[in-house]
Amino acid sequence: MLSLNIRPLIRDEFVRFGEVIEINGAKSHSINEGTTERYHDLANVDVSDRKGKALINIFRGQPRPQPIEIRMMERHPIGSQAFYPLQPHDYLIVVADKVGFPNPSDLHAFRATGMQGVSYRKNIWHHPLLVIVPNHDFLVIDRGGPGENLEEHFFEETEGSAVLRV
C-alpha cells in the first residue's frame, strides 16, 4: 500500500488538474452601491459539450474510516466539476495526471482549507469527496444533460491501493 504525501493546496501546483477557487489574489470590484465586493470569474465552468447545462447542487460529505484507502478514481469526460465548501473546514483532494487509467503511483494528494474550492477540468481523474468532519456541505457545479459524464476506475488487486493518513 502506497502512502500519499498530503501537500497544501496551492494554485501553481494544482493548475494541471484544474483551478483553485479562492479570493486570495483574485480580481475583485465593488458593486451594489459599495456594499458588496465581487470576486469575479474565479473558475471556468465547462459544461456545454453535447448540449449540457450547468447544475448547482449541494453535496453533504461524511468522513471515511482512517486511514483512508484510495482504491478508485473517477473522471467526467464531457464537463468540469467544481466544489466549494460551505463550512470553514479543511478537506482532502486526490487527483491523477494520467490520460489513461491511473494507478496508485500516479496520485497526488492535497489538503484544502475551508476557504478554498476546486474546479476539476474535463477528464481529470479525481477521488470522490474526501471530508474530515461529519456533515461537511459543498456547493457543487457540474454538468447535466445528454451523454455519460462519469467514468470510474477501480484499481486492480495487482496495482494495490494508496492510503491517506490525516
C-alpha positions in Angstrom: 0.0 0.0 0.0 1.4 3.4 -1.1 1.3 6.2 1.5 0.4 9.5 -0.2 2.1 12.7 1.0 -0.6 15.4 1.5 0.5 18.8 0.4 -1.2 22.2 1.0 -3.5 23.2 -1.9 -1.6 25.9 -3.9 -2.8 27.3 -7.2 0.5 26.8 -9.0 0.8 23.1 -8.0 -2.9 22.3 -8.9 -3.0 24.1 -12.3 -2.5 20.9 -14.4 -5.7 19.4 -12.7 -7.9 22.4 -12.8 -8.4 25.7 -10.8 -8.2 26.6 -7.2 -11.3 28.7 -6.3 -10.3 31.3 -3.6 -10.5 35.0 -3.1 -6.8 35.5 -2.1 -5.2 37.1 -5.1 -8.4 37.2 -7.1 -9.6 40.2 -9.1 -12.5 42.0 -7.4 -14.5 45.1 -7.7 -17.2 46.9 -5.7 -20.9 46.5 -6.6 -24.3 47.3 -5.1 -23.6 50.8 -4.2 -20.3 49.8 -2.4 -21.9 47.3 -0.1 -20.6 44.2 -1.8 -17.1 43.1 -3.1 -17.4 40.9 -6.2 -14.7 38.3 -6.8 -15.2 37.7 -10.5 -14.6 34.8 -12.7 -12.9 32.5 -10.2 -13.1 29.3 -12.3 -14.2 28.1 -15.7 -17.4 26.2 -15.9 -17.1 23.9 -18.9 -20.4 22.0 -19.4 -21.7 23.0 -22.9 -20.5 19.9 -24.8 -23.4 17.8 -26.2 -26.0 20.4 -25.2 -25.1 20.2 -21.5 -26.2 22.7 -18.9 -24.8 23.8 -15.5 -26.3 22.2 -12.4 -26.0 23.7 -9.0 -26.0 21.1 -6.2 -25.2 20.7 -2.6 -23.2 17.6 -1.6 -23.0 16.6 2.1 -19.9 14.6 2.8 -19.1 12.2 5.6 -15.6 11.2 6.8 -14.2 7.8 5.7 -12.6 5.4 8.1 -9.0 6.2 8.9 -6.6 5.7 7.4 -8.3 6.5 4.1 -7.7 3.8 1.5 -7.8 5.1 -2.1 -9.0 2.2 -4.3 -10.7 4.0 -7.1 -10.8 7.3 -9.1 -13.4 8.9 -11.3 -13.5 11.5 -14.1 -16.0 13.5 -16.0 -15.3 13.4 -19.8 -17.7 16.0 -21.0 -17.9 18.5 -18.2 -15.9 20.2 -15.5 -16.9 19.8 -11.8 -16.4 22.5 -9.2 -16.6 22.1 -5.4 -16.7 25.0 -2.8 -17.1 24.3 0.9 -20.0 25.9 2.7 -18.4 25.5 6.2 -14.8 26.5 7.2 -13.4 23.0 7.4 -10.3 21.6 5.7 -10.9 18.7 3.3 -8.7 16.4 1.1 -8.2 16.1 -2.7 -6.7 13.3 -4.6 -6.0 13.7 -8.3 -4.0 11.9 -11.0 -2.2 13.4 -14.0 -2.8 10.4 -16.3 -4.6 10.3 -19.6 -5.3 6.6 -19.5 -6.4 4.7 -16.4 -4.4 5.8 -13.3 -2.7 3.6 -10.8 -1.7 4.4 -7.2 1.7 5.7 -8.2 0.0 8.4 -10.4 -1.8 10.0 -7.4 -1.3 13.4 -5.8 -2.9 14.5 -2.6 -3.7 18.0 -1.4 -5.3 19.5 1.8 -7.6 22.4 1.0 -8.7 24.9 3.6 -12.3 25.8 4.2 -11.8 28.9 2.2 -10.7 27.1 -1.0 -12.6 25.3 -3.6 -11.5 23.4 -6.7 -12.8 23.1 -10.3 -11.6 19.9 -12.0 -11.1 20.1 -15.7 -12.8 17.7 -18.0 -11.2 14.2 -18.0 -9.2 14.8 -14.8 -9.1 11.7 -12.6 -10.0 12.5 -9.0 -11.3 10.8 -6.0 -14.9 11.4 -4.8 -15.3 13.9 -2.0 -13.0 13.3 1.0 -14.0 15.2 4.1 -12.5 15.3 7.6 -15.6 16.3 9.6 -19.1 15.0 9.5 -21.9 16.7 7.5 -19.5 18.9 5.5 -21.5 20.6 2.8 -20.2 21.8 -0.6 -21.8 23.8 -3.3 -21.1 21.8 -6.5 -21.4 23.0 -10.0 -21.3 20.3 -12.7 -22.9 19.1 -15.9 -26.3 17.9 -16.7 -27.8 16.8 -20.0 -27.3 14.1 -22.7 -24.2 11.9 -22.6 -22.5 9.9 -19.9 -20.3 12.2 -17.8 -19.0 9.8 -15.2 -16.3 7.2 -15.7 -15.0 5.2 -12.7 -11.8 3.2 -12.4 -11.2 0.7 -9.6 -7.5 -0.3 -9.1 -6.7 -3.9 -9.8 -5.5 -6.0 -6.9 -2.1 -6.3 -8.5 -1.9 -2.4 -8.6 -2.6 -2.2 -4.9 -4.0 1.0 -3.4 -2.9 4.2 -1.8 -3.5 5.4 1.7 -4.0 8.9 3.3 -3.3 9.5 7.0 -4.9 12.6 8.4 
